[in-house]
């Protein structure tokens, strides 16, 4: 039985000048939403849609803690 996975991810723009860090339980869907500009807010405003890094976690609280690290 597969447990649910959670992901911390970093995306950037075409020029690698702006970074966005997020948490999701479906990395493929979330990447698609960013690429299609379906998400209003920071990533749409700054045209951020290129996935450059991700980590996976078994627990959401660990993913959120990782996202908050410097």
C-alpha positions as CSV (number, residue, x, y, z in Angstrom):
1,X,0.0,0.0,0.0
2,X,1.5,3.3,-1.1
3,X,1.2,6.2,1.3
4,X,0.5,9.7,0.2
5,X,3.5,11.7,-0.8
6,X,4.1,15.4,-0.3
7,X,6.6,17.5,-2.2
8,X,8.5,20.7,-1.6
9,X,9.4,22.2,-5.0
10,X,11.2,25.2,-6.4
11,X,10.3,26.8,-9.7
12,X,11.8,29.8,-11.5
13,X,11.4,31.9,-14.6
14,X,13.1,31.5,-18.0
15,X,16.0,33.8,-16.8
16,X,16.5,32.0,-13.5
17,X,16.0,35.4,-11.7
18,X,13.0,34.7,-9.5
19,X,12.4,31.7,-7.2
20,X,9.2,30.3,-5.8
21,X,9.0,27.6,-3.2
22,X,5.8,25.6,-2.7
23,X,4.3,22.4,-1.2
24,X,1.9,20.0,-2.9
25,X,0.7,16.5,-2.8
26,X,0.6,16.2,-6.6
27,X,3.7,17.6,-8.2
28,X,2.7,16.8,-11.8
29,X,-0.6,18.6,-11.5
30,X,0.9,21.6,-9.7
31,X,3.6,21.9,-12.4
32,X,1.0,21.9,-15.0
33,X,-1.0,24.6,-13.2
34,X,2.0,26.8,-13.0
35,X,2.9,26.3,-16.7
36,X,-0.6,27.0,-17.9
37,X,-0.8,30.1,-15.6
38,X,-3.9,28.7,-13.8
39,X,-2.6,29.8,-10.4
40,X,-3.2,33.5,-9.7
41,X,-0.6,35.2,-7.6
42,X,3.2,35.4,-7.4
43,X,4.0,32.7,-9.9
44,X,1.7,34.0,-12.6
45,X,2.7,37.6,-12.0
46,X,6.4,36.8,-12.4
47,X,6.0,34.1,-15.1
48,X,7.5,31.4,-13.0
49,X,6.9,28.0,-14.4
50,X,10.2,26.0,-14.7
51,X,10.7,23.3,-12.1
52,X,14.3,23.2,-10.9
53,X,14.2,21.2,-7.7
54,X,11.9,19.0,-5.5
55,X,12.1,16.8,-2.5
56,X,9.5,14.2,-1.4
57,X,8.2,13.5,2.1
58,X,5.8,11.0,3.7
59,X,4.3,13.6,6.0
60,X,2.9,17.0,5.2
61,X,4.3,18.6,8.4
62,X,7.8,17.6,7.4
63,X,7.3,19.1,3.9
64,X,6.1,22.3,5.4
65,X,9.0,22.4,7.9
66,X,11.4,21.9,5.0
67,X,9.8,24.7,3.0
68,X,10.3,27.1,5.9
69,X,14.0,26.4,6.3
70,X,16.5,29.0,5.1
